[in-house]
């Protein structure tokens, strides 16, 4: 995006394009839908006692991040550079100076700002997967606001902002968010998982996903939204958007098949959960590279991500960190695969300055830049997140009490439960009917007789 | 009177129920249950992580019959629930002191 289209567009003021604007409005809505999709994807993976809390972490991130973004996040990320490509200024606080006719490239600046907002939202929501079932809700709300301001905003500026140093000085490429979204959320997820510690009973109790159809529905919504995420990052209704969309599909498909092939060989069965995870791993990996490689390159990147991530999700059991829903195994590893492989598959027919990867005769130069960008982003995200999480934990608390965790956060934090499937229970329709008609009455005796007659 | 309880494989329930109805049993109660015997459990794999499921789903079936019918009913259940594979379950019986039909207040064998 961003990486490809933004600098040139900023340099040359253009006319508003209705086509580009229409597409970006739609893409913004599509990317926003990814966060509720993620809520279902994650919600199905946790135990039934904390599915609402899991969903709530995504939904609350939408609200908190949006307000921070409007207030000052956008300005610091995409406002005029303060120097060195490190951070923007406060010139556009509360969207100051942005009028309906302000343009960024060929689209209203307001649309570009909103499109960028949806990226910030899902990046924060992704982190929640690393700390499922055990996070204090108040701590999470504060974390959302502080993290987006201190970690997301700087990295977004380095990679996509005016004069951003990773793009301008280092020369690394990130089309739709391998660094900013995937590696960033993955490294942050590892940091918060380490600060909070493992769930009670981690590695001892069975913690299987409680609702796989929910996981599949969430994965489907993510897949749908990802077309807006990647093809929208072309910032126009054009050929680059089409190439990005095709590459996105190619990578998702090879990754899906790659993951379930590993499963079939390693565990004996191809699983629905593996298919969903594989597709997401491919979508993650193609995010940085979708507008920078050709279709065969996208297929290779997807396959690499599907296979590698299917092994990476096992690391937490080996090393003992409880990255509950595999933010590290899928988003960090997939993000690294996709970002680094730009150095191999970058195709000069689509790259912004004709950069070429190893396979297209570009040598090792771009590969080195990509690796450097990965290391810097991961190190900054991990370190800054670790400090933020520690401070929250020491002050207002970030980890739910053991009692609340065992009862389930749905009941303890939200006073709700997700399911009421039995006919007996405090919230069932039978017991409320009994409360409405206490004691025997002629009105009740009649249907009871009929039921008995059926049985006899 | 005797209370006969059977813990059987869920997919055998229909055959057991039909056999008991054919025999003339007037009513029975079925509960979804979990448990283990010699079958123990099975393994499920999620994202490569193995979960041992020790308690497997079973059907618990209860029926109260006359003393004279108890042996027949037990062998009918045993025959209908039988697959020959591990995990077919158990059938047992205990004496029942009294029984009341809630609707009419009838007691003893009349309430069956």
HADDOCK unambig.tbl for C-alpha pairs under 7 A between the chains (distance, minus, plus):
assign (segid A and resid 206 and name CA) (segid B and resid 51 and name CA) 5.84 0.50 0.50
assign (segid A and resid 208 and name CA) (segid B and resid 46 and name CA) 6.80 0.50 0.50
assign (segid A and resid 267 and name CA) (segid B and resid 48 and name CA) 6.72 0.50 0.50
assign (segid A and resid 273 and name CA) (segid B and resid 46 and name CA) 6.90 0.50 0.50
assign (segid A and resid 273 and name CA) (segid B and resid 47 and name CA) 6.90 0.50 0.50
assign (segid A and resid 274 and name CA) (segid B and resid 47 and name CA) 6.17 0.50 0.50
assign (segid A and resid 313 and name CA) (segid B and resid 47 and name CA) 6.88 0.50 0.50
assign (segid A and resid 314 and name CA) (segid B and resid 48 and name CA) 6.71 0.50 0.50
